[in-house]
Amino acid sequence: MTIADALRLEGRAKGKAEGIDEGISISKLEDARKMLEHGIAWTVVTDITRIKPEDLA
């Protein structure tokens, strides 16, 4: 394996990890919005999702 190949693999792994993290964040925001639409209290929503009200703006 060349240095270029190793760097490419490292870059792909980093990009994949960042994509997964972004997907989780988007999912948490969607879940928080749905919970709020169903009248669940903010204290419960923030406890479950760790989302803050300003994150939904």
C-alpha positions in Angstrom: 0.0 0.0 0.0 1.3 3.4 -0.9 1.2 6.5 1.2 -1.4 7.9 -1.1 -3.6 4.8 -0.7 -3.3 5.1 3.1 -4.2 8.7 3.1 -7.2 8.0 0.8 -8.4 5.3 3.1 -8.0 7.6 6.1 -9.9 10.4 4.4 -12.7 8.0 3.5 -13.0 6.8 7.1 -13.0 10.3 8.4 -15.7 11.4 5.9 -17.8 8.3 6.7 -17.6 9.1 10.5 -18.6 12.7 9.9 -21.5 11.6 7.7 -22.8 9.2 10.4 -22.5 12.0 13.0 -24.5 14.4 10.8 -27.2 11.8 10.2 -27.6 11.2 13.9 -27.9 14.9 14.5 -30.6 15.3 11.8 -32.5 12.3 13.2 -32.4 13.7 16.7 -33.8 17.0 15.4 -36.6 15.3 13.6 -37.4 13.2 16.6 -37.5 16.3 18.9 -39.8 18.1 16.5 -42.2 15.1 16.3 -42.3 14.9 20.1 -43.1 18.6 20.5 -45.9 18.2 17.9 -47.4 15.5 20.1 -47.3 17.8 23.1 -44.4 16.1 25.0 -42.8 18.6 27.4 -39.5 20.2 26.6 -37.9 18.7 29.7 -38.6 15.2 28.4 -37.6 16.1 24.8 -34.2 17.6 25.9 -33.6 14.7 28.3 -34.1 12.1 25.6 -32.5 13.9 22.6 -30.1 16.3 24.2 -31.5 18.9 21.8 -31.8 22.5 23.0 -34.7 24.8 21.9 -32.3 27.1 19.9 -31.2 24.0 17.9 -34.7 23.8 16.4 -34.8 27.3 15.1 
